[in-house]
Amino acid sequence: MAEITKLVHKYLRHDKKFPHVWCPGCGNGIVLGAMIRAIDRLAYRKDDIVMVSGIGCSGRLPVYVDFNTLHTTHGRALTFATGVKLAKPELNVIVVMGDGDATAIGGNHFIHAARRNINLTAIIINNNIYGMTGGQYSPTTPYGMKASTAPYRNIEHAFNIAELAVTAGAVFVGRGTVYHARLLDKLIEKAFAKRGFGVVEVITHCHTQYGRRNRMGDAVAMMKWQKEHAVRVEKSADMSEEELKDKFTIGVLVDRELPIYTEQYALVREQATENLPR
Amino acid sequence: MQARWGTHGDHPIIVLAPSTVRDSFDITVKAFNFSERYRTPVIVLSDEVVAHTRETVVLPDPDEIEVLDRIRPSMPPEWYIPYEDTSSGVPAMGIFGDGYRYHVTGLIHDIRGFPTARTDEIEPFMKRLFRKINQSFHDIQIVNRFMTEDAELIVIAYGSVARSARRAVMDAREKGVKAGLLHLVTLYPFPRRDVVATIRDARVVLVPEMNMGQISREVKRVNEGMSRVATLNRIDGCMITPQEIYDWLIKEA
């Protein structure tokens, strides 16, 4: 335990900005820890990492770590990240978004970044709600659940973020939870190492907003819920539809190879330069 | 107005309006240069007429174009303070990947770039944003004067309307009418000094606009009752023609 704490300490900023803004029991710290461990294992240099975020609780995540960090406007993390990657293809660009940020306000950017296969990694922290702004329902709030803007129940159907990413063309898609911390470490490391657009959806809990309104208990109870409802993707193949009814799969959903935008773009540039009239 | 006041909170901004196709090129270059020099967003505010105009232009040789670059940090990374106040108000901008690791945010931030809610950090920050623009009005505020020296009738116009106004002033001069044009290239920060100097001795000032009167309000504000300010507005989706401005000039002469 002490070693892990020391490791995280190595990557945190020490000049200012603690305590952090997250509620006690929040899963965001687990996600940040998993990211730091993956970065350490891959031996990335701090100078070569650009961490980009949007708005929300997840948006504050890059503030605490000692990388090049960029906190953008709501839903536009991927657009800024695309700009950074095109200008500086040699940098490792990591984008952290919430479910609302990635699939509502930035929904279009998300599917098109996946379609283009830009060489960066998107970590989407899915807590089923807009936590920071006051518990409004998001595109991932399940049907029938409550939110501050749906006090009776949510009548919209939820997005499945990971499946959306698969369909949109991401080359690596994984889903994990903050309960399955070791699996999350592995998924995030794989996504970072993957060349192309990698997505990891992290199922987490917002006991302050979502859990409280839906009587799901505290952070521990909600993590137990994750344990009980998550099924390894390998195991789910042998299970019936009835058994999988209120479950979700975790693990690597897709790992494939497609031409990468940044590389293709460099080739087109080369071609265009050769054809310049002189 | 959307360009100047389109966000919440307060901030200065530079707004430039092109009036021809060639102008669009030059002003875009200018906008990038302002943006690099003052580290601020610059809005190139084109209108529908300029946007739809097709005409032949000769672009300058790339070597002849003035290109300014942002100030880069020269100190070692551990001494670098990304939003430190300087005499110009424009801090040096480190580039991601060069070793200057810092935080960039859309929130109000302290000199290290971290979000802050401290009043003693927010006020100096806001004042710096305003100061860096305010102390450079002479560089930022661009106007073109056309026959304004002895003019009794002044037309103040921007965008495509400035082009119509120029034609109308030329035609009116041929008829012996002492007309002149003050063409505003920079809309914000509003070129108050130039406007006041030009309209001080004018009998009547006309502000033709393709809206119900947005810059005319600014002109009236700085005019402070010195001259009579008239407006000519079109909101029917058509451009203001030279004839309309010419007719007004003849009527007022």
Interface residues (C-beta under 8 A of the other chain):
Chain A: D15 K16 K17 K46 D47 D48 V50 R60 P62 V63 D66 F67 N68 T69 L70 H71 T72 T73 V84 K88 E90 L91
Chain B: F96 G97 D98 G99 R101 Y102 H103 V104 T105 G106 L107 D110 R112 F114 P115
